[in-house]
Amino acid sequence: MSRSNVTELKKPETFVDDPITDILRSGAKKLLAEALEAEIESFLAMYTDLRDNKGCQRITRNGYLPEREIQTGIGPVEVRAPRVRDRGSEGETDWIRFSSSILPPYIRKTKSIEELIPWLYLKGISTGDFSEALAALVGKDAPGLSASTISRLKEGWQDDLEEWQKRDLSHKRYVYLWADGIYCNVRMEDKQCLLVIIGATKDGRKELVAIEGGFRESELSWTEILVDLKHRGLTEAPELAVGDGALGFWKALAKVYDTTRWQRCWVHKTANVLNKLPKSIQAKAKKKLHQIWMAPEKNEAQKHFDDFIEIYGVKYPKAAECLKKDRNVLLTFYDFPAEHWKHIRTTNPIESTFATVRLRTAKVRGCFSAKTVMTMAFQLCRCAQKKWQRLSRYEILDKLVKGVTFVNGIEETRIAA
């Protein structure tokens, strides 16, 4: 293809340079000036009766501060903040000063812009590209939007994470837990994975419970997390934990919450089994595996389980053994409400959320620190948490907590009736 036929992407013009935006900026400037005038008039009215030693009004207008630009969502808006003069007696120590609540000292950008900057970073714009990227939104000259400014804004996230990791959990009760170790495909200063736990409360809402850096999903790393959760008030054991085949998590769970039942993730198990089969038969084998965990009753699932081992066990013993060794913990979900099966058969709540994290880190080729990746993952999880699907028929969780038994997903008392 010749160069003449290649369509080049044109650098976008500044979005704020158009007549409509100019009108909006002019109106915003006028409204801001009127609001500041009303604010200072209200301030002066508070001290109308206050007099100096000559009997004159002590607090008076004193012109304006130098004009400055405020970066807003519609571009820069010029503003002059009014000021006052305190004509108190010489030697007076209790001087009265005016400080605008609308326009605090040294402010250079609106709160919406400050929130936009770290959000854009999370969504893929690297720190060094902000000045150019935001020029289309706030104008060509955008003071205060340098890479160093962006870095300072991101520092607040680390404080949020550290505070969140120390929060009190004594008022929490998680019925289900999903746990997984997430590896991000980036160069890191110290090679670690992110150990993530998501929980479902008694009212069926999913929440991020823990996120920590760990070494290869080791038993020690998981134990540290679970013990910390318990010490911070999460003393009641969850009814069920869902995870992949990492032995470290299950060993740690048995130590800290020994009454919690186990459910192996069917997505991970399916992938593990198929990896031990030739590609030519993987599609057919996958359908057989789906028949197991999609069966309406446990007995039927057991039959499909045995069929798979019988069909593939002779020629592919490693695949059959991979499935057979976790038979019990793969079928635990049948002892829980059928309405929740689609939620508890896999670790999908974690996998789907961290697809965003992997996408973000894939856009940046530089070297990350483990703390940077964890902080970014924490912020993305908090954003995603607002859209997490609530458990179906969550009111059933109360019965589960009270010890009601479920057989094939149905409350046992209903079977007896």
Buried (B, 14 or more C-beta within 10 A) or exposed (E): EEEEEEEEEEEEEBBBEEEEBEEBBEEBBEEBBEEBEEBBEEBBEEBEEBEBEEEEEBBEEEEEBEEBBBBBBBBBBEBBBBBBBBBBEEEEEEEBEBEBEEBEEEBBBBEEBBEBBBEBBBEEBBBEBBBEBBBBBBBBEBBBBBEEBBEEBBEEBBEEBEEEBEEEBEEBBBBBBBBBBBEBEBEBEEEBBBBBBBBBBBEBBBBBBBBBBBBEBBBEBBBBBBEBBBEBEBEBBBBBBBBBBBEBBBBBBEEBBEEBBBBBBBBBBBEBBBEBBEEEBBEEBBEBBEBBBEBEEBEBBBBBBBEBBEBBBEEBEEBBEBBBEBBEBBBBBBBBBBBBBEBBBBBBBBBEBBEBBBEBBEEBEEEBEBBBBBBBBBBBBBBBBEEBEEBBEBEBBEBBBEEEEBBBBEBEEEEEE
